[in-house]
Structure formats: C-alpha cells, structure tokens
Amino acid sequence: MSEQHPRQELLPPSPPATGPATVTVFASPASWIESDAVAQCHQVAALDGMTHVAAMPDLHPGKGAPIGAAMASAVLYPFLVGSDIGCGIAVFPVKLKRAVPEKLAARFPDLDRALDPERDADDPAWAVAKDGIPAGHVEGLGTVGRGNHFVELARIGTVFEPGHAGRLGLAAGDLVLIVHSGSRGLGERILREHTEVHGAGPAPDPGAYLAMHDEAVRWGSLNRRLLAARVAHALGTEPTEPILDQCHNLVELRDGSYLHRKGAAPGDGRDVLVAGTRGTPSYLVAAHAGADAGHSVAHGAGRKMSRADALRRGRAKHTVEELRRTPVGSLVVCGDRQLLFEEAPTAYKRIEQVIADLVHHDLATPVATTIPLVTYKTPDLGSAPQRDHRDQRRKRGRP
C-alpha cells in the first residue's frame, strides 16, 4: 500500500533533556562507516531536547546533520530534515511486451522539462493528480531533480519471500518503475524561510512548520506519481498505483517525541525499497524496526565518496561510455557528464552489506531484488539542441 500522511498534531510542551542523547549505530565492523558521520550523530545528540539518535548502515556525513539517521527529540529541528522534505522512493508495477534496454532508453521523456498546468494541460500524466497540487506549488512538477534522484525501469530478480512478493503482486521477471525524488524547490523554500530567521535552531511554531512540511511531503508523493505516469505513457503502457511509496526525509510525532528522519525510511511494519546503485540490485524489504532503531531502516546504499572524490577517481578509471553501460548490463540515461561520474556505482557502499546489517540487527527481511534495465538521471543532450536545454533549465524548478 502507498504511504499515508495523516494530519500532524502538536506535542505538549516538554522540557529539554539534561544530557546528550544516546547514539546507536546499526552496522557491523565490516561496514563502511565514516568517523565524520558518527561525529555528526554525537553533535546532534548534544542538542537540547534530543533523546536518541539511530544511525542506519548507510550512514554518511551530510550538511550539518548525518544522512541515514532517525533522530528523536522533544524539540522540532527543521535542519535535521533538511531542504528536500518529502523525498522518497515509490515502486510502480509496469507491463511491457518486451524490455530491450537500448530501445526503451531512447523512449524516456525529458524529465528535466517541468509539466505546466496550462501549456501541458492535455498531458495524460495529469490524471494522477486527482486531488490537486499541494501548496499550489506548480514549479518543477514532473521533474526528477539532480543528485542521487532517478527514475529506473527494473525487473524483479531473486525472490526471497514468494508469499510476501505475491501479496504485492510481484514475481520474478516482472517489471517495475522505481522513482526516487522529492519536493524539489518547495522543501528548499520552507527550510530557507526558517533558517533565514532561526538558523539551525528549533521551530518556534511547530504547528506552522508541520503544516508546510506536510504539504511538501504530499507534493513529493504526487511528483513521484507524475514521473511514473510520464514514463509509463512514453513507454507505451498505462500508469499504475504504487505498491509502496515511502518518504525518507520527514518528521513525525511518535511516542511523545518528534522523530526526524534524514535519509531513513519508515521501518514500522512497512515495505521499503532500499536503493542500490544504477549498477547493482536494489532490495525490496519488509521492515520491522523498533524504537531503538527509531522505527526506521536504511533508504539506500549510502555514499562512501564525496562528489569531488568520485569525480576525480572516476575520471582516472572510467570513460563516459563505460559508465553508461553498467556491470549488470543496464543503460544509464545521463547527459550531465559530471553527474555521471559523481553517481558512479563505486561512489556508494556495497548494498549487500547494508542489507546484511539490517538483517543482522533484525530491522528488515529481504523480499526480492530489483535489477536495473534503464536508469534515468538527466536527458541525453546529444539528441536535443543546446538552446532548448538552456530554455528548459530556466523553466524547471530547482532540485
């Protein structure tokens, strides 16, 4: 089932904690965990009101706060959620007669080009926006964004739990669209309005922040549906409802605390797609994490190289063409050469180790793998005039 976003309610006032929160890292000695990321967890733990920080095996340093962590507090800190409020991963079943990566890659639409409610009023993708556009935010609709965001056509590989997969309507060989994207410029605007006045401090009016936050979460979910619908129509098939849609950048009220998730997926009895890389499988898992893990699981493989390191090392080891064809035989659609190197599979941790850590700590059970066929990052600019690309950059929302 897709994720629901109930209306948030305010907590009663709570006194700040008197000492640092506890920090638990759910990883093993074999895992790649940077000391800088662990240090960020302890910095967060020292904030007023913090009670517990649960770090996932995909933990890595972020801008001011760790990525891959669930952080519980009596105080709401917007910077712990970050600017991409509502970012998440959704999985959509898709039916195609033949799945030839070379042919399908050429049919992906330009997902840097935003859908305009007036100019593109007849686009069939709008059918998924039955309940309107949250916050009335029309900038960047139907665009995937930059960084680690993607839209991927994949097939179901190994099925570990046939009964569970069957309840989701999945079997080995089936095709799915995986969409990883967030609230684009909306979440960025919400955080900027807070930090311009309060910096990294707490929200002075949690209710006001949560109202905007919830709109951004709904917007991100709608955008993932729009992206899937655009791709489905372009590939000659009909859009479907997602079998899962889990947000991993959000704050929720849980057990009398504000539970901030930054790069951590809800793990309280939900199905989650833990993303690998464009050259490795991803894992669909049944999550069953408890309070000690912040009711959360990892959201992906997690970076092990900074973007600068990935760019430098990648250029020394690979050509652009080598990175457009992955070790699993899939194709990468990415006209941005720098991004191609920054997002190389070698820039990320081993997804198998991340999953092994989740299993070892009894946070999740693997259900099935997904194997990439085509991973879309940005349009291939070689097939479009440069002038058109500049026009599109001006029109689309910011990531």
N, C-alpha and C positions, 0 to 999 in steps of 0.2 A: 504494500500500500504506500501511496505517497505520503510525505510528511505533512502533518497538520500544524498550523501555527496559532494556538489559542491566544486569546487576548491576555496580555500580561496584567498582573495585579501587583500593587505596591506592597513592599515589605513594611512592617512596623519598624520604627527607628531602633537601631541596635548599636550598642557601644563598640568602639574599636577594640580589636584584640590587643592584649597587653604584650605579646611577644610574637616573634616570627612564626609564620605558618609552617606546617610540616610539608616536606617535599618528598615525593616518591617517584622514582624513575622506573618505568615498566620496560626494562630492557635487560639484556644479558651481557656478560663480558665480551662476547663475540660481536656485539652490536657496535655500530659506528655512532658514538655519541660525543659531540664536541664539548670540551670543558666550558667554552664560552656560553653554550646553550644552557648547561647546568647552572652556570653562574647567574644567567638571566632568571632562571627559575627561583633561585635564592633571593635575588633582588626583588622579584615580585612578592615572594613570601614575606618580605620585610615591610611591605606596605601596610598602612593602617587598615585594620578590619579583615585582612586575609587570614584564612583558616587552613587551607590545604591547596597544594599545587600537585597535580598528577601529570607527569610527563610521559608521553607516548614513545614507542620505539622509533618513530620518525622525527623525533625532536631535533630541531636545528635553530640557530640564532635568528632572531627577527629584528625589526627596527624598534628597539626599546622594550620588546617583550618576546618571549620564546614562541616559536611556531611548533605546534604539535603538543599542546598542553591544555588542560582543563583546570581552571583556577577559581576556587570558591572563596567568597568574601561577603562580609556584612555590608560592604560598600561597593557601589557600582562604578567601575572604572572604564570609560569608553575606549581608552587607548589599548586596553587588553584585548578588545575585539578587533580593533584596527579599522582601516578605511574600507575594506571590501566586505562590509556587513552583508550577510546573506549568501556568501559564496558557498557553493556546494556541488554535489555530484548527483546526477539523475541518470537512470538507465531506462531505455525505451526499447521494447521488442520491435523488430522490423522484419518484414517479409520481402525477400528479393528472389527472383528465379535463379540468377547466377551472381556470384560475388567475385568478380575479377577485379583485383585492386587497381590495376592500370586503367581500366575503363571507368570505374567508379570514382577514382581520384579526380579525373577530369570533369566530373559532373557536379562536384561540390560547389555550392554557390559562394559568392563573395560575402563572407560573414564579417567583414570589416565595414560593409555598407549597411548602415542602420535602416530599419524599416520606418518610414514616415507615415503617420496615420492618414495624411491627406494624399501625398504623392503615390503611396503604395496601398491605397485603400482597397484595391481589388486583389491583393496578395492573399492566397488561400491560407497562409500561416496564421492570419488574424483569428481564424476560427477557434484557436485555443485560448484566446483572451476573452472568454465569456463574461468574466466578472469585472471587466475594465482594467485600467492601468493604475497600479498602486501609486499613490502620491502624485498622480498626474504627470509622472516623470517620463517624457517621451524621448529623451536623448539616449542614443545608444541602444535602442530596442532591437533585439535580434542580432546583436554583435557579441562575439566571444571574448574579446579583450586580449591582452598580451600576457607576458609572464608564463606561468605554468597552466594557463587555461587552454582548453582544447575541446574539439568535438571529434569523436572517434567511432568509426564503424568497426565492430569486432565480432568475432564468433565465440560461442561458448566452447571452451576447451575441455579440460578434465572436470568431471562432476564428482565431487566427494560425497555429497549428500543428495542422492536422487529424489528422495521423498520431499525434502525441502525445496529443491530446484523445481520439482514437478508442481508444487503448490504455487510457485511463482510463474508457472507456465513455461519453464525453460528445460531444454535438453541439450546434450552435446551436439554441436554443429549449428545450433540456432544462431541467428544474427541479432545484434543489439546495437543501438546507438548510445554512446556514453557521452554525456555533456557535463563539462566542468567549467562553470562560470559563476559570476556573482552579480552584484548590484551596480557594477560599472560606476559612473560618476555620482550616483545617488548616495552610496555609502561614504564616498570620499567627502562629499559636501557636508554630510551630517557630522563626521568626525572633525572636519575643518572648523565648522561653526562652534564646536565645543572647545577645541584646542586653542583657537584664537583668543578665547577669554580665560579658559581654565587650564590650559596646558595639559599635562599628564594627570591632573587632579581628578577627583571624583565628580560625577554628575551632580550638580546642586539640586536639580529637579529630576529624580529618576523617572518619574512618570512621563515627563515631556520627552526625555531621551528615548524611553522604551516605545513610545507611540511612533516616533520617527524610525527607530530601529525595526519595529515590526513591519512597517511599510517597506523598508529596504529588503527584509527577509522575503516578504511576499513578492516583491519586484524580481528578486533573483530567481525565485522559483518559476515565475511567469516567463522570464527571459530564457531559462533552460528549455521550457516547453516551446517557445517560439523558435529557438535554434534547432531543436529536434524536428519541428514541423517544416522549417525551411529546407533542411537537408532531406527529409523524407520525400517531400514533393519533388526536389531536384533529382532524386534517385528513382523517381517513378513509382513511389509507393505511398500509402496513406499514413498519416501520423497516428500514434497510439498514445495511450496513457502511460505514464512511467510506472514501472513495477517498484521502484524506490526513488526517493528524492530527499537526500539528507544534507542539511546545511551544516558546515563545519566552522563557520565564523559567526558566532552569535552569543548572546547572553540570555539565560533563562532563570526563572525563580525555581529553586529546588531545595527542599529540606530546610527552609528558613534562610537560605543564602542566595546571593547572586552567583550563578555558575557561568563564568566566562569561558567560552571555547574559542581558541585561536588555532586553526588547523587541527581540530579534534572533532571527530564525528560522534553524534549521539550513539551511545552503546547500550542503552537500556532496553534490550529486547527487540532491537530493530535490525533490519537487513541493511548492510552498508557495502558500498563498492570502495575498496581500498585500492587506489590507483597505483599502478606500477609506473613504467615509463613507456614511451612510444615504441621501445624495442624489447619490452618484456611483458609477461602477462600481468593483468590486474586480478584481484581476488574479490569475489563476492562472498561476504561472511555474514553469519548470524551472530550479532553482537549480544553479549550478556555481561557487561561490565557493571561492577557495583560501585558503592560510594567511594571506596578507597582509590578507584581509578577515575573519579569524577563522572561516573556513569558514561564513560567515553572510550573510544578506540581511535587508533591511528586513521588518518584520512588519506595517506599515500606513502610512497617510499621515503620521502623527505630528502632534501638536498644534503649532499656531503661536500660539495664545492660551491664557493661563491660564484656569482655570474662571471666576475672578472677572471677567476681561475679557470672556469670551464671554457671561457672564450680563448684564453691563452693556451691551455693544454690541448684543447680540441683542434685549434688551427695547426698545432705542431704534429698532430697524429692523424687527422682525418681531412678528406676533401669534402666539399659541399655535397657532391653526388653520393659519396659514401654514406653520409648522414641522411640522405633522402630515401635510402633503402635500408631497412633495419635488419638486425640479426634474425628476426622471426619471419622475414620475407614481406613485411608490410611496407607501405609507402607513407611518406610524410609530405603533406602539402604545406609548404612554408616558404614564402617569398622573401622573408626577412633573414638574411644570411647570419647576422649576428645572433638572432634568437635561435636559429638552428643549432649553433654551437653551444649557446648558453643552456639549452634544454636537451643536450645530448644525454642518452641513457647513462653514460659514465659519470655524469654530474650528480647522480642520485644514488642513494643507498640500495642495497640488494633487497628487493621486495620480499624475497623468500625469507630473509632474516627477520624483517618486520613482522611478517605473518607468524613465523615461528615464535617470536616473542609474545605476540598476542595470545597464541595457543598455550604457551608455557605458563603464562600468568592467568589463564582461564578467563580471558576477556572476550574471546570470539572463537567461533568454529567455522572453518572454511567450508563453503557450499559448492563453489565452482570457480574456475578461472575464466577470464576472457582474454582472447588472443587478438591483438590489433591486426586489422586489414588496411585501413586508411586512417591516419591521424591528421586532422586539420588544425593548423596553428594560425596561419595568415594566408591570404590568396597568393598564388604564384604570379608575381608581377610580370613575368616574361610573356604572359598571354594577354596583358592589358596595357594600353598606352600609359606612360608615366604621368601625363597630365591628368588622366582620370583618377589615378591613385592619389594625387595631391588633393583633388576635389573631394575624394572620399574621406581623406584624413581630416579635412576641415569639417565635414558633416557629422562624422561619428562621435559618440561620446568618449570620454577619456576612460582608460582602464582603472 
